[in-house]
Amino acid sequence: MAEQPQKEFRAIARNVRMSARKARLVMDVVRGRNANEAMVLLQFVNKRAAPAVGKLIRSAVANAEDYANRSGVPVETGNLVISVARADEGPRMKRWRPRSRGMAHPFTRYTCHLHVIVADAAHVEEEKKGRPAFARPRHRVSKEARLAKREGSKVAAAAKPAKAAKPAKAEKKEAGAAKPAKAAAEKTAKGSKKAAK
């Protein structure tokens, strides 16, 4: 049985000396983009994680080229899209900083693991179709489209006939007004009974 050709190519950088939270800012910029476009874009991203992420993307593309050379399967590196880009927390290192009066204060040096997976654009689209609705990315709707939808719902509401008022409500209001008068009459009757005793 012939082996299925590889569709995804990954690269991982472990124990990178920066916090995962700061690396995620850069990962969010490149996720879903063309790999070549992302490498150009990262040259203009003014974040400390940008060079590390760019190096990782180059490594993933190089892994794709290497696979193509070894297996003889043609891989279009120009069509590769960054399907997964994530930063996970790595081990934390506890360090001490000297402070006044001979004291030492603790601080933490954070590390993170960076993961990038590049895949062919057609393969990424196929994967999206198979996902359940809650896992699919939300499609942004423009302001004009939202306003047009809202206007459409107003027009539909105006076209519907107005509901007639229920007569039962009017009767309930009258009965509600009669209750306090009845309660007052009962109190006066009780008061007169006490006076008679």
C-alpha positions in Angstrom: 0.0 0.0 0.0 1.4 3.4 -1.0 2.0 5.9 1.7 -0.1 9.1 1.7 1.9 12.2 0.7 2.5 14.6 3.5 0.3 17.7 3.5 1.4 19.6 6.6 5.0 20.5 7.6 5.8 21.7 11.1 8.6 23.4 12.9 8.9 23.8 16.7 11.2 26.1 18.7 11.4 25.0 22.4 12.5 27.0 25.4 12.5 30.4 23.7 13.4 33.1 26.2 10.3 35.2 26.2 6.8 35.0 27.6 4.1 33.1 25.6 1.8 36.0 26.0 4.1 38.3 24.1 4.9 35.7 21.5 1.1 35.2 20.9 0.8 38.8 19.7 3.1 38.0 16.7 1.5 34.6 16.1 -1.9 36.2 15.8 -0.5 38.4 13.0 0.8 35.6 10.8 -1.9 32.9 11.4 -3.8 32.1 8.2 -1.4 34.0 5.9 0.7 32.9 3.0 4.1 31.8 4.4 6.1 34.1 2.0 3.8 37.0 2.8 4.2 36.4 6.5 8.0 36.4 6.4 7.9 39.8 4.6 5.4 41.2 7.0 7.4 40.1 10.1 10.3 42.4 9.0 8.0 45.3 9.8 6.5 44.0 13.0 8.1 45.9 15.9 8.0 43.1 18.5 10.8 41.1 20.1 9.2 37.8 19.0 9.1 38.7 15.3 12.6 37.4 14.4 12.1 34.1 16.2 8.7 33.5 14.5 10.2 34.5 11.1 13.0 32.0 11.6 10.5 29.3 12.6 8.4 29.9 9.5 11.5 29.7 7.3 12.3 26.4 9.0 8.8 25.0 8.3 9.1 26.0 4.6 12.6 24.4 4.5 11.1 21.2 5.9 8.6 21.2 3.1 11.3 21.6 0.5 13.4 18.9 2.1 10.4 16.5 2.1 9.8 17.3 -1.6 13.5 16.6 -2.5 13.6 13.3 -0.5 10.3 11.8 -1.5 10.0 13.2 -5.1 6.5 14.6 -4.3 6.1 18.1 -5.8 5.4 20.7 -3.1 4.6 24.3 -4.1 6.3 26.3 -1.4 4.7 29.5 -2.8 1.2 28.1 -2.0 2.0 27.2 1.6 -0.3 28.8 4.2 0.3 29.0 8.0 -2.5 26.8 9.3 -1.3 26.6 12.9 0.7 29.2 14.8 0.7 29.0 18.6 2.8 29.8 21.6 2.7 27.5 24.6 4.2 28.2 28.0 7.5 26.6 28.8 9.3 26.0 32.0 9.7 29.0 34.3 13.0 29.9 36.0 13.1 31.5 39.4 15.7 34.2 39.8 16.6 36.7 42.5 17.3 40.4 42.2 19.3 42.4 44.8 17.3 45.2 46.5 18.1 47.8 49.1 19.3 46.9 52.7 20.8 43.6 51.5 17.4 42.1 50.6 16.7 39.9 47.6 13.5 39.8 45.7 12.3 36.9 43.5 11.3 37.3 39.9 10.4 34.8 37.2 12.0 34.3 33.8 9.4 33.0 31.4 10.1 30.7 28.4 7.7 29.4 25.7 7.5 26.8 23.0 6.6 28.1 19.5 4.7 25.8 17.1 4.2 26.6 13.4 2.5 24.3 10.8 2.4 25.2 7.1 0.1 23.4 4.7 -1.1 23.8 1.1 -3.9 26.3 0.8 -6.3 23.7 -0.8 -5.6 21.3 2.1 -6.4 24.0 4.7 -9.8 24.7 3.0 -10.7 21.0 3.0 -9.9 20.8 6.7 -12.1 23.8 7.4 -15.1 22.1 5.7 -14.8 19.1 8.0 -14.9 21.1 11.2 -18.1 21.5 13.3 -19.8 24.9 13.2 -18.5 25.9 16.7 -14.9 25.3 15.7 -15.1 27.3 12.4 -13.7 30.9 12.6 -16.4 33.5 12.7 -17.0 35.4 9.5 -16.8 39.2 10.1 -19.7 41.1 8.6 -19.2 44.7 7.4 -21.1 47.6 9.0 -23.0 48.2 5.8 -24.2 44.6 5.7 -25.3 44.7 9.4 -27.3 47.9 8.8 -28.9 46.5 5.7 -29.9 43.4 7.7 -31.3 45.6 10.4 -33.3 47.7 7.9 -34.7 44.5 6.3 -35.9 43.3 9.7 -37.6 46.6 10.4 -39.4 46.5 7.0 -40.6 43.0 7.7 -41.9 44.0 11.2 -43.8 46.9 9.7 -45.4 44.6 7.1 -46.9 42.4 9.8 -50.4 43.3 11.0 -50.6 44.8 14.5 -52.0 42.5 17.2 -55.4 43.4 18.6 -55.5 44.2 22.3 -56.8 41.4 24.4 -60.1 42.2 26.2 -59.1 40.0 29.1 -56.5 42.6 30.2 -59.0 45.3 30.6 -61.2 43.1 32.7 -58.3 42.2 34.9 -57.5 45.9 35.5 -61.1 46.5 36.6 -61.0 43.5 38.9 -57.7 44.7 40.4 -59.2 48.1 41.1 -62.1 46.5 42.9 -59.9 44.4 45.2 -58.7 47.3 47.4 -62.3 48.6 47.9 -63.4 45.1 48.9 -60.5 44.8 51.4 -61.4 48.2 52.9 -65.0 47.1 53.4 -63.9 43.9 55.1 -61.7 45.9 57.6 -64.5 48.2 58.5 -66.8 45.1 59.1 -64.2 43.6 61.4 -63.8 46.9 63.3 -67.6 47.1 63.9 -67.6 43.5 65.2 -64.9 44.3 67.7 -66.8 47.4 68.9 -70.0 45.4 69.4 -68.1 42.9 71.7 
